[in-house]
Amino acid sequence: MKIIGFTGLPGSGKSTAIDAIRDLGKVITMGDVIRNEAKIRGIDPTGENIGKIAKELRDKWGQEIIAIKCVELIKTFKNDIIFVDGVRSIIEVNEFRKFWKFPLIATVIDEEIRFKRLYERARSDDPKTIDELRERDKREISFGLNSLIKKADYKIENTSSIEELQTKTRKIVLEIIQTY
């Protein structure tokens, strides 16, 4: 199996980048593990609730718990190539690297553009104000996201069009798959 991770602050373009390569494999979104936990608990998946559940799971079971749940899920698939969307810390990367090479791609973008895109996306846990985005960023950074982005094997500056982001992503991923 070839497992490739994607990281970046919320709204940086991870999912849009992954849209360019969905035809190459299966996508696992780490945030879905937490949203599923909210659903199991009957809790509204607001940004605040998702953040509390993420922190609670990590405090109770360790910083690697979301990655462990994803590894268990990945092992049930027959796909040769899996993309993991939303890696948050080096601890999570290390969990994946117990089993696979796991190269990591980071998407990077300006805060104002991220806010605009998240606001327009309007998922239940997306911020409604710039202050909510900064609060969410603070939570994500507390998991180790900033240092992880700096340590990523590949970085994609998401400063232009969706098409350019997807072209860059596809090129990098095809190179990774060839040399995995």
PyMOL commands that set and color helices and strands:
alter all, ss='L'
color gray80, all
select helices_A, chain A and resi 14-19+22-24+30-41+47-61+65-74+90-97+111-121+130-142+145-151+162-179
alter helices_A, ss='H'
color red, helices_A
select strands_A, chain A and resi 2-7+26-29+81-85+104-108+154-157
alter strands_A, ss='S'
color yellow, strands_A
deselect
rebuild
show_as cartoon
